[in-house]
Amino acid sequence: MYTDLSQVPMVHTTDSPCTLRKGEDRPWMHGIAGLISGSMAMMLFYPLDLLRTRMHVFNQRGSVNPPPHSIRLIVSQEGLRGMYRGMSVSVLTHGLGWGTYLVTFRASRSHFEDLLGPYPSVGASAKDFLSACVAAVITSTMITPFYVMKTWYQLQTRIGTGPVTWMAPTRSPPRGRNLWHFLQHPEGRRAMFRGFAPQVILTSSTTIQVTLYEWFRRNYYSDSGNPSAMEVALGSALAKAITCGIFNPLEVVRTRLQYVHNQQRPEYGNMRLGLKTIWRNEGIWGMYRGFMTNMTRVIPTAVASFILYERLLSAIRSSHGISFSGRGLWNLTYDFVKKDEDYSISYDDLVPAYVIFFNEAM
């Protein structure tokens, strides 16, 4: 976002790169495709998400333990099951974030297209930017409580012994009826929205990713309406790597604000104080704590999410308006799995465009 939710693809379906196809390309189509693809991508790479969150609250100054050592600690003390702690709420959070963002983005994009259509000076990128800002605020408001729960579950147990250790909450996060009672109190409701400010900015970072991805699509994809897997992978990976490098400090401070042990500490009272505390105590290493783990996680997650999204959206478009029988649903599923021509990669078609791009950039 995802975020870590954040990773949002854009698919254009008419001659105008950002115009919805009336009667066919509806916002709910993008929402369903985003919900499923975001959930599946999180399931594939979840252990890295858990590891990144735990490294964000690591208390040692300077460099942190490399990921293999941290993985060994988790497995040795919690078992292999510890690498999947909090997976269900994380998958739900990531999927809801993708789905909500795409629905609101597409609805906003359609609205701005109608509102600003008569003004040719307002380009497609400006409309993308405005739509992404609206979607970021709405999505952040909805998923921040889920992110708080996700952080609680991922930091639930004690990790590490010896000179380099850190403590996570030993008591279980509230569930079911206990969660309902927890939300009845003002402090409970406030706790569920801790980290809201960095969450809004992190979701807004998707604006940069969307703009970069769309720029690649419009200028360097061989077929912007039906991109190949290689094009989607390259465009989404480059866009996500840039945004990850810019916004990693906000991911760290969001985790610190939502960390149970920091909720009563005045130095983590808000985003500004949290950033000052991290910078004063840990410097640049603290701001980019877990950065390489995050890069290892978000780039394959973004690529998988984008490719799954494009494939699912194509299947939803083809099935829209068709009444399903059991055989019809089976045929659609078979076509979805076997339609390899959608993923044909022409090396000769792709390489020249990217070579020209990088030569011009140099």
C-alpha positions as a LaTeX table, in Angstrom:
\begin{tabular}{lrrr}
\hline
Residue & $x$ (\AA) & $y$ (\AA) & $z$ (\AA) \\
\hline
Met1 & 0.00 & 0.00 & 0.00 \\
Tyr2 & 0.16 & $-1.80$ & 0.58 \\
Thr3 & 1.69 & 0.52 & 1.35 \\
Asp4 & 2.86 & $-2.48$ & 2.38 \\
Leu5 & $-0.56$ & $-2.61$ & 0.70 \\
Ser6 & 0.00 & $-0.76$ & $-1.03$ \\
Gln7 & 1.18 & $-1.92$ & $-5.16$ \\
Val8 & $-1.62$ & $-0.92$ & $-7.57$ \\
Pro9 & $-1.79$ & $-1.69$ & $-11.31$ \\
Met10 & $-3.64$ & 0.26 & $-13.93$ \\
Val11 & $-5.35$ & $-1.25$ & $-16.94$ \\
His12 & $-6.66$ & 0.89 & $-19.76$ \\
Thr13 & $-9.15$ & $-0.48$ & $-22.16$ \\
Thr14 & $-9.94$ & 2.15 & $-24.80$ \\
Asp15 & $-8.09$ & 4.35 & $-27.24$ \\
Ser16 & $-7.83$ & 6.98 & $-24.51$ \\
Pro17 & $-5.37$ & 5.50 & $-22.00$ \\
Cys18 & $-7.41$ & 6.24 & $-18.88$ \\
Thr19 & $-11.04$ & 6.04 & $-20.01$ \\
Leu20 & $-13.35$ & 3.35 & $-18.66$ \\
Arg21 & $-15.14$ & 1.25 & $-21.20$ \\
Lys22 & $-18.79$ & 2.04 & $-20.64$ \\
Gly23 & $-20.96$ & $-0.96$ & $-19.91$ \\
Glu24 & $-17.99$ & $-3.25$ & $-19.49$ \\
Asp25 & $-15.08$ & $-1.95$ & $-17.42$ \\
Arg26 & $-16.71$ & $-1.24$ & $-14.07$ \\
Pro27 & $-14.95$ & $-0.28$ & $-10.82$ \\
Trp28 & $-16.14$ & $-3.45$ & $-9.09$ \\
Met29 & $-14.25$ & $-5.54$ & $-11.68$ \\
His30 & $-10.98$ & $-3.93$ & $-10.65$ \\
Gly31 & $-11.94$ & $-4.28$ & $-6.99$ \\
Ile32 & $-12.55$ & $-8.03$ & $-7.23$ \\
Ala33 & $-9.38$ & $-8.58$ & $-9.25$ \\
Gly34 & $-7.40$ & $-6.50$ & $-6.74$ \\
Leu35 & $-8.88$ & $-8.27$ & $-3.71$ \\
Ile36 & $-8.00$ & $-11.73$ & $-5.02$ \\
Ser37 & $-4.59$ & $-10.86$ & $-6.46$ \\
Gly38 & $-3.52$ & $-8.89$ & $-3.37$ \\
Ser39 & $-4.52$ & $-11.75$ & $-1.07$ \\
Met40 & $-2.74$ & $-14.37$ & $-3.15$ \\
Ala41 & 0.45 & $-12.31$ & $-3.41$ \\
Met42 & 0.56 & $-11.77$ & 0.36 \\
Met43 & 0.14 & $-15.51$ & 0.98 \\
Leu44 & 3.06 & $-16.27$ & $-1.34$ \\
Phe45 & 5.53 & $-13.94$ & 0.38 \\
Tyr46 & 4.12 & $-13.62$ & 3.89 \\
Pro47 & 7.21 & $-14.75$ & 5.89 \\
Leu48 & 9.15 & $-11.78$ & 4.51 \\
Asp49 & 6.38 & $-9.43$ & 5.62 \\
Leu50 & 6.56 & $-10.83$ & 9.15 \\
Leu51 & 10.34 & $-10.51$ & 9.18 \\
Arg52 & 10.20 & $-6.91$ & 7.95 \\
Thr53 & 7.74 & $-5.91$ & 10.69 \\
Arg54 & 9.89 & $-7.45$ & 13.41 \\
Met55 & 13.03 & $-5.78$ & 12.10 \\
His56 & 11.26 & $-2.41$ & 12.25 \\
Val57 & 11.13 & $-2.59$ & 16.05 \\
Phe58 & 14.59 & $-4.04$ & 16.53 \\
Asn59 & 16.26 & $-1.98$ & 19.28 \\
Gln60 & 19.94 & $-2.28$ & 18.42 \\
Arg61 & 21.62 & 0.83 & 16.99 \\
Gly62 & 23.27 & 0.65 & 13.62 \\
Ser63 & 23.01 & $-2.47$ & 11.52 \\
Val64 & 20.53 & $-5.18$ & 12.32 \\
Asn65 & 20.86 & $-8.93$ & 12.12 \\
Pro66 & 20.78 & $-10.14$ & 8.53 \\
Pro67 & 17.53 & $-11.86$ & 7.53 \\
Pro68 & 18.88 & $-15.47$ & 7.65 \\
His69 & 19.96 & $-15.04$ & 11.28 \\
Ser70 & 16.61 & $-13.52$ & 12.24 \\
Ile71 & 14.79 & $-16.33$ & 10.47 \\
Arg72 & 16.81 & $-18.89$ & 12.43 \\
Leu73 & 15.91 & $-17.14$ & 15.68 \\
Ile74 & 12.21 & $-17.20$ & 14.88 \\
Val75 & 12.20 & $-20.82$ & 13.75 \\
Ser76 & 14.34 & $-22.02$ & 16.68 \\
Gln77 & 12.21 & $-20.30$ & 19.32 \\
Glu78 & 8.73 & $-20.41$ & 17.79 \\
Gly79 & 9.01 & $-23.18$ & 15.25 \\
Leu80 & 8.22 & $-22.95$ & 11.57 \\
Arg81 & 4.69 & $-21.95$ & 12.52 \\
Gly82 & 6.13 & $-18.72$ & 13.93 \\
Met83 & 7.00 & $-17.55$ & 10.41 \\
Tyr84 & 3.27 & $-17.51$ & 9.63 \\
Arg85 & 2.05 & $-15.79$ & 12.79 \\
Gly86 & $-0.75$ & $-13.34$ & 11.97 \\
Met87 & $-1.02$ & $-14.51$ & 8.38 \\
Ser88 & $-4.82$ & $-14.55$ & 8.21 \\
Val89 & $-5.30$ & $-10.93$ & 9.30 \\
Ser90 & $-2.38$ & $-9.86$ & 7.08 \\
Val91 & $-3.87$ & $-11.52$ & 4.00 \\
Leu92 & $-7.24$ & $-9.94$ & 4.80 \\
Thr93 & $-5.63$ & $-6.52$ & 5.26 \\
His94 & $-3.62$ & $-6.67$ & 2.05 \\
Gly95 & $-6.52$ & $-7.96$ & $-0.02$ \\
Leu96 & $-8.97$ & $-5.40$ & 1.35 \\
Gly97 & $-6.44$ & $-2.65$ & 0.76 \\
Trp98 & $-5.98$ & $-3.59$ & $-2.87$ \\
Gly99 & $-9.67$ & $-4.09$ & $-3.52$ \\
Thr100 & $-10.79$ & $-0.90$ & $-1.78$ \\
Tyr101 & $-8.11$ & 1.20 & $-3.43$ \\
Leu102 & $-8.92$ & $-0.06$ & $-6.91$ \\
Val103 & $-12.68$ & 0.41 & $-6.53$ \\
Thr104 & $-12.33$ & 3.95 & $-5.21$ \\
Phe105 & $-9.58$ & 4.82 & $-7.68$ \\
Arg106 & $-11.59$ & 3.65 & $-10.68$ \\
Ala107 & $-14.77$ & 5.35 & $-9.49$ \\
Ser108 & $-12.85$ & 8.58 & $-8.86$ \\
Arg109 & $-11.08$ & 8.26 & $-12.20$ \\
Ser110 & $-14.40$ & 7.97 & $-14.02$ \\
His111 & $-15.74$ & 10.98 & $-12.11$ \\
Phe112 & $-12.71$ & 13.14 & $-12.90$ \\
Glu113 & $-12.87$ & 12.04 & $-16.53$ \\
Asp114 & $-16.44$ & 13.36 & $-16.74$ \\
Leu115 & $-15.67$ & 16.47 & $-14.69$ \\
Leu116 & $-12.41$ & 17.47 & $-16.38$ \\
Gly117 & $-13.04$ & 16.02 & $-19.81$ \\
Pro118 & $-13.75$ & 19.42 & $-21.43$ \\
Tyr119 & $-10.34$ & 20.71 & $-20.25$ \\
Pro120 & $-7.66$ & 19.32 & $-22.57$ \\
Ser121 & $-4.92$ & 20.97 & $-20.49$ \\
Val122 & $-5.57$ & 18.43 & $-17.72$ \\
Gly123 & $-3.63$ & 15.38 & $-18.82$ \\
Ala124 & $-4.07$ & 11.72 & $-17.95$ \\
Ser125 & $-1.32$ & 11.82 & $-15.31$ \\
Ala126 & $-3.03$ & 14.70 & $-13.48$ \\
Lys127 & $-6.31$ & 12.78 & $-13.40$ \\
Asp128 & $-4.46$ & 9.69 & $-12.18$ \\
Phe129 & $-2.90$ & 11.78 & $-9.40$ \\
Leu130 & $-6.20$ & 13.28 & $-8.21$ \\
Ser131 & $-7.93$ & 9.90 & $-8.28$ \\
Ala132 & $-5.08$ & 8.26 & $-6.39$ \\
Cys133 & $-5.24$ & 10.92 & $-3.64$ \\
Val134 & $-8.97$ & 10.35 & $-3.13$ \\
Ala135 & $-8.48$ & 6.58 & $-3.07$ \\
Ala136 & $-5.59$ & 6.90 & $-0.60$ \\
Val137 & $-7.61$ & 8.78 & 2.01 \\
Ile138 & $-10.63$ & 6.46 & 1.77 \\
Thr139 & $-8.53$ & 3.29 & 1.79 \\
Ser140 & $-6.36$ & 4.43 & 4.71 \\
Thr141 & $-9.41$ & 5.23 & 6.82 \\
Met142 & $-10.77$ & 1.76 & 6.22 \\
Ile143 & $-7.66$ & $-0.38$ & 6.64 \\
Thr144 & $-5.68$ & 1.37 & 9.42 \\
Pro145 & $-7.46$ & $-0.66$ & 12.16 \\
Phe146 & $-6.61$ & $-3.82$ & 10.24 \\
Tyr147 & $-2.96$ & $-2.76$ & 10.05 \\
Val148 & $-2.94$ & $-2.19$ & 13.81 \\
Met149 & $-4.25$ & $-5.72$ & 14.36 \\
Lys150 & $-1.73$ & $-7.06$ & 11.85 \\
Thr151 & 1.14 & $-5.43$ & 13.77 \\
Trp152 & $-0.16$ & $-6.76$ & 17.09 \\
Tyr153 & $-0.30$ & $-10.33$ & 15.83 \\
Gln154 & 3.08 & $-10.21$ & 14.12 \\
Leu155 & 4.79 & $-8.86$ & 17.26 \\
Gln156 & 2.99 & $-11.08$ & 19.71 \\
Thr157 & 5.81 & $-13.17$ & 21.22 \\
Arg158 & 9.26 & $-12.77$ & 22.73 \\
Ile159 & 12.07 & $-13.03$ & 20.22 \\
Gly160 & 15.77 & $-13.47$ & 20.81 \\
Thr161 & 18.07 & $-14.15$ & 23.74 \\
Gly162 & 21.54 & $-12.85$ & 24.46 \\
Pro163 & 23.08 & $-9.45$ & 23.75 \\
Val164 & 20.79 & $-8.49$ & 20.88 \\
Thr165 & 17.15 & $-8.95$ & 21.83 \\
Trp166 & 13.83 & $-7.23$ & 21.58 \\
Met167 & 10.51 & $-7.85$ & 23.25 \\
Ala168 & 7.12 & $-8.05$ & 21.61 \\
Pro169 & 3.78 & $-8.31$ & 23.42 \\
Thr170 & 3.37 & $-11.60$ & 25.25 \\
Arg171 & $-0.37$ & $-11.25$ & 25.80 \\
Ser172 & $-2.71$ & $-12.13$ & 22.99 \\
Pro173 & $-4.34$ & $-9.28$ & 21.03 \\
Pro174 & $-8.08$ & $-8.85$ & 21.64 \\
Arg175 & $-10.29$ & $-11.13$ & 19.58 \\
Gly176 & $-14.02$ & $-11.58$ & 19.06 \\
Arg177 & $-16.03$ & $-10.40$ & 22.04 \\
Asn178 & $-12.91$ & $-9.06$ & 23.77 \\
Leu179 & $-12.15$ & $-6.93$ & 20.73 \\
Trp180 & $-15.70$ & $-5.55$ & 20.79 \\
His181 & $-15.35$ & $-4.61$ & 24.47 \\
Phe182 & $-11.93$ & $-3.12$ & 23.74 \\
Leu183 & $-13.46$ & $-0.84$ & 21.11 \\
Gln184 & $-16.12$ & 0.40 & 23.54 \\
His185 & $-13.49$ & 2.45 & 25.35 \\
Pro186 & $-12.10$ & 5.70 & 23.88 \\
Glu187 & $-8.52$ & 4.54 & 24.36 \\
Gly188 & $-9.37$ & 1.37 & 22.43 \\
Arg189 & $-10.76$ & 3.32 & 19.50 \\
Arg190 & $-7.74$ & 5.62 & 19.51 \\
Ala191 & $-5.40$ & 2.63 & 19.58 \\
Met192 & $-7.03$ & 1.20 & 16.46 \\
Phe193 & $-6.13$ & 4.34 & 14.50 \\
Arg194 & $-2.55$ & 4.75 & 15.68 \\
Gly195 & $-0.28$ & 5.32 & 12.71 \\
Phe196 & $-3.09$ & 6.79 & 10.62 \\
Ala197 & $-1.01$ & 9.74 & 9.34 \\
Pro198 & 1.88 & 7.63 & 7.98 \\
Gln199 & $-0.68$ & 5.16 & 6.63 \\
Val200 & $-2.33$ & 7.91 & 4.56 \\
Ile201 & 1.03 & 9.02 & 3.20 \\
Leu202 & 2.08 & 5.43 & 2.51 \\
Thr203 & $-1.14$ & 4.77 & 0.66 \\
Ser204 & $-0.62$ & 8.05 & $-1.19$ \\
Ser205 & 2.79 & 6.75 & $-2.23$ \\
Thr206 & 0.82 & 4.54 & $-4.57$ \\
Thr207 & 0.27 & 7.76 & $-6.53$ \\
Ile208 & 3.94 & 7.76 & $-7.45$ \\
Gln209 & 3.87 & 4.07 & $-8.26$ \\
Val210 & 0.71 & 4.45 & $-10.35$ \\
Thr211 & 2.16 & 7.40 & $-12.25$ \\
Leu212 & 5.42 & 5.56 & $-12.96$ \\
Tyr213 & 3.65 & 2.37 & $-13.97$ \\
Glu214 & 1.27 & 4.27 & $-16.25$ \\
Trp215 & 4.16 & 6.13 & $-17.82$ \\
Phe216 & 5.85 & 2.82 & $-18.65$ \\
Arg217 & 2.57 & 1.47 & $-19.99$ \\
Arg218 & 1.83 & 4.43 & $-22.24$ \\
Asn219 & 5.35 & 4.87 & $-23.60$ \\
Tyr220 & 7.16 & 1.53 & $-23.57$ \\
Tyr221 & 4.62 & $-1.30$ & $-23.63$ \\
Ser222 & 4.17 & $-2.93$ & $-27.01$ \\
Asp223 & 0.40 & $-3.18$ & $-26.40$ \\
Ser224 & $-0.86$ & $-0.97$ & $-23.55$ \\
Gly225 & $-4.26$ & $-2.69$ & $-23.56$ \\
Asn226 & $-2.86$ & $-6.22$ & $-23.29$ \\
Pro227 & 0.68 & $-6.14$ & $-21.85$ \\
Ser228 & 2.82 & $-9.24$ & $-21.70$ \\
Ala229 & 4.04 & $-10.74$ & $-18.45$ \\
Met230 & 7.57 & $-9.43$ & $-19.01$ \\
Glu231 & 6.33 & $-5.88$ & $-19.53$ \\
Val232 & 4.14 & $-6.00$ & $-16.43$ \\
Ala233 & 6.99 & $-7.46$ & $-14.38$ \\
Leu234 & 9.55 & $-4.86$ & $-15.46$ \\
Gly235 & 7.21 & $-1.89$ & $-15.13$ \\
Ser236 & 5.83 & $-2.89$ & $-11.73$ \\
Ala237 & 9.25 & $-3.83$ & $-10.31$ \\
Leu238 & 10.86 & $-0.53$ & $-11.29$ \\
Ala239 & 7.93 & 1.53 & $-10.02$ \\
Lys240 & 7.80 & $-0.34$ & $-6.71$ \\
Ala241 & 11.56 & $-0.20$ & $-6.12$ \\
Ile242 & 11.55 & 3.60 & $-6.45$ \\
Thr243 & 8.60 & 4.12 & $-4.09$ \\
Cys244 & 9.98 & 1.63 & $-1.57$ \\
Gly245 & 13.25 & 3.53 & $-1.33$ \\
Ile246 & 11.46 & 6.84 & $-0.78$ \\
Phe247 & 8.89 & 5.75 & 1.80 \\
Asn248 & 10.69 & 3.12 & 3.92 \\
Pro249 & 11.12 & 5.55 & 6.90 \\
Leu250 & 7.34 & 5.98 & 7.06 \\
Glu251 & 6.85 & 2.22 & 7.19 \\
Val252 & 9.25 & 2.05 & 10.14 \\
Val253 & 7.53 & 4.84 & 12.07 \\
Arg254 & 4.09 & 3.35 & 11.37 \\
Thr255 & 5.16 & 0.05 & 12.90 \\
Arg256 & 6.69 & 1.82 & 15.90 \\
Leu257 & 3.50 & 3.83 & 16.50 \\
Gln258 & 1.34 & 0.69 & 16.32 \\
Tyr259 & 3.71 & $-1.34$ & 18.52 \\
Val260 & 1.91 & $-2.06$ & 21.81 \\
His261 & 4.92 & $-1.23$ & 24.01 \\
Asn262 & 5.22 & 2.24 & 22.43 \\
Gln263 & 1.61 & 3.33 & 22.88 \\
Gln264 & 2.27 & 4.91 & 26.30 \\
Arg265 & 5.64 & 6.41 & 25.39 \\
Pro266 & 5.49 & 10.19 & 24.70 \\
Glu267 & 8.35 & 10.02 & 22.19 \\
Tyr268 & 6.05 & 7.96 & 19.96 \\
Gly269 & 2.99 & 10.14 & 20.46 \\
Asn270 & 2.66 & 11.01 & 16.77 \\
Met271 & 4.43 & 10.64 & 13.46 \\
Arg272 & 6.65 & 13.72 & 13.83 \\
Leu273 & 7.85 & 12.74 & 17.31 \\
Gly274 & 8.40 & 9.16 & 16.19 \\
Leu275 & 10.57 & 10.21 & 13.25 \\
Lys276 & 12.60 & 12.53 & 15.50 \\
Thr277 & 13.10 & 9.75 & 18.05 \\
Ile278 & 14.25 & 7.23 & 15.45 \\
Trp279 & 16.61 & 9.73 & 13.83 \\
Arg280 & 18.09 & 10.87 & 17.15 \\
Asn281 & 18.62 & 7.38 & 18.58 \\
Glu282 & 19.38 & 5.31 & 15.49 \\
Gly283 & 20.19 & 7.67 & 12.63 \\
Ile284 & 19.81 & 6.70 & 9.00 \\
Trp285 & 20.09 & 3.00 & 9.88 \\
Gly286 & 16.96 & 3.28 & 11.97 \\
Met287 & 15.07 & 5.05 & 9.19 \\
Tyr288 & 15.93 & 2.25 & 6.76 \\
Arg289 & 15.68 & $-0.64$ & 9.19 \\
Gly290 & 14.61 & $-3.77$ & 7.35 \\
Phe291 & 15.04 & $-2.05$ & 3.97 \\
Met292 & 16.65 & $-4.96$ & 2.12 \\
Thr293 & 14.11 & $-7.38$ & 3.55 \\
Asn294 & 11.37 & $-5.02$ & 2.45 \\
Met295 & 12.81 & $-4.76$ & $-1.07$ \\
Thr296 & 13.09 & $-8.54$ & $-1.23$ \\
Arg297 & 9.43 & $-8.74$ & $-0.24$ \\
Val298 & 7.73 & $-5.92$ & $-2.12$ \\
Ile299 & 9.22 & $-6.36$ & $-5.59$ \\
Pro300 & 8.15 & $-10.00$ & $-6.12$ \\
Thr301 & 4.88 & $-9.24$ & $-4.32$ \\
Ala302 & 4.23 & $-6.29$ & $-6.63$ \\
Val303 & 5.10 & $-8.30$ & $-9.73$ \\
Ala304 & 2.91 & $-11.23$ & $-8.66$ \\
Ser305 & 0.06 & $-8.88$ & $-7.73$ \\
Phe306 & 0.20 & $-7.03$ & $-11.04$ \\
Ile307 & 0.35 & $-10.18$ & $-13.16$ \\
Leu308 & $-2.47$ & $-11.87$ & $-11.22$ \\
Tyr309 & $-4.48$ & $-8.67$ & $-11.39$ \\
Glu310 & $-4.12$ & $-8.37$ & $-15.17$ \\
Arg311 & $-5.03$ & $-12.04$ & $-15.67$ \\
Leu312 & $-8.03$ & $-11.92$ & $-13.31$ \\
Leu313 & $-9.30$ & $-8.68$ & $-14.80$ \\
Ser314 & $-9.16$ & $-10.22$ & $-18.26$ \\
Ala315 & $-11.17$ & $-13.22$ & $-17.03$ \\
Ile316 & $-13.75$ & $-10.99$ & $-15.30$ \\
Arg317 & $-14.16$ & $-8.88$ & $-18.44$ \\
Ser318 & $-14.72$ & $-11.93$ & $-20.59$ \\
Ser319 & $-17.29$ & $-13.35$ & $-18.16$ \\
His320 & $-19.20$ & $-10.10$ & $-17.51$ \\
Gly321 & $-22.80$ & $-10.42$ & $-18.62$ \\
Ile322 & $-22.60$ & $-14.21$ & $-19.05$ \\
Ser323 & $-24.98$ & $-16.37$ & $-17.02$ \\
Phe324 & $-22.98$ & $-19.23$ & $-15.55$ \\
Ser325 & $-23.91$ & $-22.86$ & $-15.64$ \\
Gly326 & $-21.63$ & $-25.39$ & $-14.03$ \\
Arg327 & $-20.10$ & $-26.20$ & $-17.41$ \\
Gly328 & $-19.74$ & $-22.51$ & $-18.28$ \\
Leu329 & $-17.86$ & $-21.83$ & $-15.05$ \\
Trp330 & $-15.59$ & $-24.81$ & $-15.69$ \\
Asn331 & $-14.85$ & $-23.58$ & $-19.23$ \\
Leu332 & $-14.03$ & $-20.11$ & $-17.93$ \\
Thr333 & $-11.68$ & $-21.56$ & $-15.30$ \\
Tyr334 & $-10.03$ & $-23.79$ & $-17.90$ \\
Asp335 & $-9.52$ & $-20.85$ & $-20.25$ \\
Phe336 & $-8.14$ & $-18.76$ & $-17.38$ \\
Val337 & $-5.50$ & $-21.38$ & $-16.58$ \\
Lys338 & $-4.63$ & $-22.48$ & $-20.11$ \\
Lys339 & $-4.65$ & $-19.17$ & $-22.00$ \\
Asp340 & $-0.89$ & $-19.05$ & $-22.37$ \\
Glu341 & $-0.96$ & $-16.75$ & $-25.38$ \\
Asp342 & $-1.77$ & $-13.85$ & $-23.02$ \\
Tyr343 & 1.64 & $-14.40$ & $-21.46$ \\
Ser344 & 3.67 & $-14.82$ & $-24.62$ \\
Ile345 & 6.91 & $-12.83$ & $-24.31$ \\
Ser346 & 8.52 & $-11.52$ & $-27.48$ \\
Tyr347 & 12.12 & $-10.67$ & $-26.65$ \\
Asp348 & 12.63 & $-8.88$ & $-29.95$ \\
Asp349 & 9.58 & $-6.70$ & $-29.34$ \\
Leu350 & 10.40 & $-5.78$ & $-25.75$ \\
Val351 & 14.14 & $-5.21$ & $-25.61$ \\
Pro352 & 14.48 & $-2.33$ & $-28.10$ \\
Ala353 & 11.98 & $-0.13$ & $-26.26$ \\
Tyr354 & 13.66 & $-0.59$ & $-22.90$ \\
Val355 & 17.14 & $-0.21$ & $-24.38$ \\
Ile356 & 16.07 & 3.12 & $-25.91$ \\
Phe357 & 14.55 & 4.20 & $-22.58$ \\
Phe358 & 17.67 & 3.46 & $-20.53$ \\
Asn359 & 19.96 & 4.99 & $-23.16$ \\
Glu360 & 17.94 & 8.21 & $-23.08$ \\
Ala361 & 17.90 & 8.17 & $-19.27$ \\
Met362 & 21.69 & 7.95 & $-19.16$ \\
\hline
\end{tabular}
